[in-house]
Amino acid sequence: MFCSGCGGTLVPGQAFCQQCGRPMAAGAPIPPIPPAAVPGFQFELNNFAGKIRALSVVWFIFGGLSVVAGFIRLAFLRSIFSGNWGPWAHGAFPQQWFGPEFLHFAWFFVLLHAGMALAAGWGLLERQPWGKTLAIVTAIFNVFQVFPFGVGMCIWTLVMLVGYRNSTLYDQLTRA
């Protein structure tokens, strides 16, 4: 323990500082304050709820755009693999063994990606505990799949949902 006036060393139970004579106050333990009793907590919780609502709406938009972009990309690939366009326009590409299987595999990932984004948006909008986890997993998955927008969604989601303060606020939202 140290004196708050001069910084001198204090012995526990000492009433006055030996160097400056400042009286020492006995420190009483402070009981923990419930979050509802903190002034301004409800305002902060409402503010956070608005931010989560905005994040969930953007996840819905991102999921819809993922379906549209995936459809366009896969239609383009289908035209290439069918031999109607591109370097294999004259049928030199062996589509029988590679093209259709690849497109089915790609459709699976497009639908999985969009489904995860839509489910994350729904979970956040409904303030479900699993919505937070799914949004974080989907955000990390998007970093590797959709470069500029996926990185932005990942950063925004992680900033909003990870950390002690935001995690506590989200837990309070799920209880309300």
N, C-alpha and C positions, 0 to 999 in steps of 0.2 A: 504494500500500500504506500501511496505517496501523497504528500500534502498538495492540495489544489492551489495554494497560494504561492509557495516557494519551491515546491517539487522535492522537498526533503523526505527522507524515508521515515515511515511511521510504523509503530508497533501496534498490532491489533489490540483494541481496547483503550488506546491512549486518547485522552480527552483533548489535549492541546498539542500543537506542533512544537517541538523543542527549539526549532530555529526561528520561526516567525511569530509564534504564540497564537496562531489562528485556531479557533475552536473547531473540533472535528464533529460532524453530525453523524449520528448513528444511522447507518443505512438499513432501512427496513426492506424486506423482500417485497417486490411488486408482483401482485398476482397477474396471471395472464388475462388479457382483455379479449373477450369474444369478438369476432369480426363484425357482428351486427352493432356493437357498442362504439365502434370507431367512427368519429365524425367524418362524414363524406364518403363512407364506405359504399353506401347504396348508390351514390352518384357515380363512383368509380365502377361499380358492378354494372350499372346501366350503360355506361360508356363502353365497357368491355363487351357487353352483350351486343351493342350496335356494331362493333368491329367484327365480332364473330358472325353476325348476320351478313355483313358485307362480304366476308371471306367465303361464307357458304354460297352466296349468290354467284360469286366469281368462280367457285368450283363447279356450279351448275353450267355456267357459260363455257368454262373450259372443257367440260365433258361433252357438251353439244358440239363445240368446235372441233373436238378430237374426232367425233364421229364423222363430221363433214370432211375434215382434212384427210382422214383415213380412207373414206370412200373415194375421194379424188385421187389420192396416191395409188390405191389399189386398182382403180379403173385405168389409170395410166399404165401400171404394171401389166394389167391384163391385156391391154392393147399391144404392149411390147411382146409379151409371151405368146400371143396368138399369131404373131407374124404379120400383123397389119401395119406396123410402124417400127421405126428404129433400125438398128444394124441387122436385124433378122427379118426384114420386110419380105425377103424372098423365101422364107421358110427354112433357113439354115439352122435355126435354133431348135434343139430337140425338146419341144414342149411336152411330149408325152410322158417323160419321166420326171421333169422338174417343175414346170410351170404351174399346173393345177394344185399340186401338193403345197408348193410354196405359198400360193395365194390363200389356200385354206388356213395354213399356219399363220399367215399375216392377218387374216380376218379375225382369227381367235385373239391375237394380241391387240388389235384395234378395239374390239368389243370389250376385252378385259380392261384395257386402259380407260376407255370411256365409262365403263361400269363402275370402276373404282372411283373415278372422279365424281360421278353422280352420287354414288353411295356416300362418299366423304362429305359432299355438299349437303345431302339429306341428314346425315348424322350430326353435322355441326348446326344445321338449322333447327333440328329438334332437340339439340343440346344433350345428345346421348353420350355416355362415357366411351363407347366404342368409336364414336365419330372422331374424337380427338386422335386416337391411335391410328385409325384408318387414314385420316388426313395426313398424318406425319409419314406413314408408310407410302402413301400415294405420292406425296411431295418428293420424297427421296427417289422413288421410281421415275418421276417425271424429269429429274435432273439428267438422267441418262437417255431419255427418249426424245424429248422435245426441247431443243437447246435454248432459245432465248426466253420463251414463255414458261417452260418448265422450270428453269432456274429462278425466274421471278416468283412463280407460284411456290416453289420450295422455300425460298428465303422468307416470303411473306407468311407462309404457314408456320415455319419454324419460329419466327419471331413472335407470332401471335400465340402459339400453343406450348412452347417449350420454355422452361425456366420456373423458378419457384413462384414468383408473383403471378404469372399468367396461368400456371397450373392450378394454383389455389383459387384464382378467380373463376376458372372454368369448372372446378369442382363445386364451387358455390352456385354456379349457374345450373349445374345438373341437379343439385338438391332443391333448388327453388321451383 
